[in-house]
Amino acid sequence: MTTETFYEYIANVFYPWLLKENIHFPIVLYLDKHSSHVTIPLVSFCREKKIELISLYPNATHIIQPLDVALFHPFKDLWRKTVPKWKLENETFRLKKEQFPAVLKKKLKLEATGKAKLPSAGTSDDWWKAQLEKEQQRINIKEEKAAKKKMVQEEKKIEEKEKFKVV
């Protein structure tokens, strides 16, 4: 998504829908930190129209959007595997817009017949526990990498100082 398409969506689709549905203003619109979501023209438009923009913590979308993690992400992974296979079977380099519905329909039929499976999110408690564990693992790995990087940098500094030491 580009900054222009997001702005156009808010100005030409979302805002008119709010008016049509007689939504009381001001409203709050939560956004992730994607660069296309926070621009000066968008912020100005939203202020003028009494739409309060709240940016969520970076890289936390998966915690806040269960559907994104439980359904869309696994489906996207499945789709990423489907398209190259379809290209090979049809001896083509591109999946054209006109072909997209047929490929999607075929994939959904496989899902419905059980020949291919999207992962189940399990119970909501299990799902949340799993997400928290994944997030903690991700944070731990990130912290470990940062610590290793810092240690390597400090070792390099020590080596540099020792090179210039006068004996």
C-alpha positions in Angstrom: 0.0 0.0 0.0 1.3 3.4 -0.9 0.8 6.7 1.0 -1.5 7.9 -1.8 -3.7 4.8 -1.8 -4.1 4.9 1.9 -5.0 8.6 1.9 -7.4 8.1 -0.9 -9.0 5.2 1.0 -9.5 7.3 4.2 -10.7 10.4 2.3 -12.8 8.8 -0.4 -14.1 5.5 1.2 -13.7 5.5 5.0 -14.7 9.0 5.8 -17.8 9.0 3.5 -18.8 5.6 5.0 -18.6 7.2 8.5 -20.9 10.0 7.4 -23.3 7.6 5.7 -23.5 5.5 8.8 -24.1 8.6 11.0 -21.1 7.8 13.2 -20.6 10.3 16.0 -17.4 12.3 15.8 -14.7 12.4 17.0 -13.6 8.8 16.3 -10.4 7.0 17.0 -8.6 5.1 14.2 -5.9 2.8 15.3 -3.0 2.3 12.8 0.1 0.2 12.8 3.4 2.0 12.2 3.5 1.3 8.5 5.1 4.3 6.7 2.1 4.6 4.4 -0.2 5.2 7.3 1.2 8.3 8.9 1.7 11.3 6.6 1.3 15.0 7.0 -1.6 15.2 4.5 -3.4 12.3 6.2 -2.9 13.7 9.7 -4.2 17.1 8.5 -7.2 15.6 6.8 -8.0 13.5 9.9 -7.6 16.5 12.3 -10.0 18.5 10.1 -12.6 15.7 10.1 -12.2 14.9 13.8 -10.6 11.5 13.2 -8.0 10.8 15.9 -5.1 8.7 14.7 -3.4 6.4 17.2 -0.3 4.5 16.1 0.2 1.2 17.7 3.5 -0.1 19.1 5.8 -1.2 16.2 5.8 -4.9 15.5 2.9 -5.6 17.8 0.2 -5.9 15.2 0.1 -9.7 15.6 -0.7 -9.3 19.3 -3.6 -6.9 18.6 -5.0 -8.6 15.5 -5.8 -12.2 16.1 -7.2 -12.8 12.6 -3.9 -11.5 11.1 -2.0 -14.2 13.0 -4.6 -17.0 13.1 -6.0 -16.8 9.6 -4.4 -14.3 7.2 -0.7 -15.1 7.9 -1.1 -18.9 7.5 -3.3 -18.3 4.4 -0.6 -15.9 2.9 2.0 -18.6 3.6 -0.1 -21.1 1.8 -0.8 -18.7 -1.1 3.0 -18.1 -1.4 3.4 -21.8 -1.9 0.5 -22.1 -4.3 1.5 -19.4 -6.8 4.9 -20.8 -7.7 3.4 -24.3 -8.0 0.6 -22.9 -10.2 3.2 -21.1 -12.4 5.1 -24.3 -12.9 2.0 -26.3 -13.7 0.9 -23.7 -16.2 4.3 -22.9 -17.6 4.1 -19.2 -17.0 6.1 -16.5 -15.2 3.2 -14.4 -14.0 -0.2 -14.9 -12.4 -2.4 -12.3 -14.1 -5.2 -10.5 -12.3 -7.7 -12.4 -14.5 -6.3 -15.7 -13.3 -6.3 -14.9 -9.6 -9.9 -15.9 -8.8 -9.6 -19.3 -10.4 -6.4 -20.1 -8.6 -7.9 -18.9 -5.3 -11.0 -20.9 -5.9 -9.0 -24.0 -6.5 -7.0 -23.4 -3.4 -10.1 -22.8 -1.3 -11.7 -26.1 -2.7 -8.6 -27.9 -1.5 -9.0 -26.3 1.9 -12.7 -27.3 2.1 -12.0 -30.9 1.1 -9.3 -31.2 3.7 -6.5 -31.9 1.1 -4.7 -28.8 2.4 -5.0 -27.4 5.8 -4.7 -23.9 7.3 -3.3 -24.2 10.8 -5.8 -24.0 13.6 -5.5 -21.3 16.2 -6.9 -23.6 18.9 -8.7 -22.2 21.9 -8.4 -18.5 22.5 -6.5 -19.1 25.7 -4.0 -21.5 24.0 -3.7 -19.0 21.1 -2.9 -16.1 23.4 -0.4 -18.1 25.4 1.3 -19.3 22.2 1.5 -15.7 20.9 3.0 -14.4 24.1 5.5 -17.2 24.1 6.4 -16.4 20.4 6.7 -12.7 21.2 8.9 -13.4 24.2 11.1 -15.7 22.1 11.4 -13.0 19.4 12.3 -10.4 22.0 14.9 -12.8 23.6 16.5 -13.5 20.2 16.6 -9.8 19.4 18.2 -9.0 22.7 20.8 -11.8 22.3 21.7 -10.6 18.9 22.1 -7.0 20.2 24.2 -8.2 23.1 26.5 -10.3 20.8 26.8 -7.3 18.4 27.8 -5.0 21.3 30.3 -7.6 22.6 31.9 -7.8 19.2 32.1 -4.0 18.9 33.7 -3.8 22.4 36.2 -6.5 21.4 37.1 -4.5 18.3 37.6 -1.4 20.3 40.0 -3.2 22.7 41.9 -4.6 19.8 42.2 -1.2 18.2 43.5 0.3 21.5 46.0 -2.5 21.9 47.4 -1.9 18.4 48.3 1.7 19.3 49.6 0.8 22.8 53.2 1.9 23.3 55.5 -0.8 24.7 
